[in-house]
């Protein structure tokens, strides 16, 4: 538990610093919008390309890790899709609000996942996390774009515009670029690798600060029922499902630990940007992000501690 808290506390301290800076030194919304765009379109894609292209996958159970993470996503995503009419009735949600619940229950905060995986498990943890990045980010972004195109305020988007949204998504093409470089061992000049590495390292700190700045603490006065539902699915059910699938597939030690980390992080702040762009209920998603980020400070240590116990007991 001491190691788990040692990995998580610095991450949440950076998030807290972002919240403090937003209310003190950098109160202008334009400052954070600029940082958000810089991280979204430049820094984080650089991190994805570098992390995935340099990952040593020879000792990683790529198929099993991918199956555990993608299996949990597809099961929860299918359940949310099939139960959409009942969910909308139960929580009085219109189409755009449903899209925010969908994103809030499925997406994962890569900044937190990478920071915690590297701290807990070093180079091997980052290699396993890179597998998660490569398989989950394209799938999650594709699912989110499709759901927003069908149920957002701009529902009825043509297939051409839908394809354009996918092609323009920086996370999808950066994952593809990193995977191709890794798979074909494309030689990259060291100066370019160092350049991308510097940008990538900057993205983690800035990304966590932006997460903190985006926290809407006023939403904590009375979170909506849909927020609690999405948070329970994301922080409790999703990691339970992913770890369960991982155990059935024989995952142990670092692979199982990183699967637990990836599945138990709060939802991604990038979903808020996508909701604003494609007609989702951005304020509801912001509320979900705030509640989940704060709750994750309690649920993530519990999930990781349980998996660590399984690791050392097996």
Secondary structure as UniProt FT lines:
FT   HELIX           2..22
FT   TURN            23..26
FT   HELIX           29..38
FT   HELIX           39..43
FT   HELIX           44..54
FT   TURN            58..59
FT   HELIX           62..82
FT   HELIX           84..91
FT   HELIX           95..106
FT   HELIX           110..151
FT   TURN            153..154
FT   HELIX           159..168
FT   HELIX           170..183
FT   TURN            184..185
FT   HELIX           190..213
FT   HELIX           217..221
FT   HELIX           225..232
FT   HELIX           233..237
FT   HELIX           238..248
FT   TURN            249..250
FT   HELIX           253..264
FT   HELIX           270..278
FT   HELIX           282..313
//
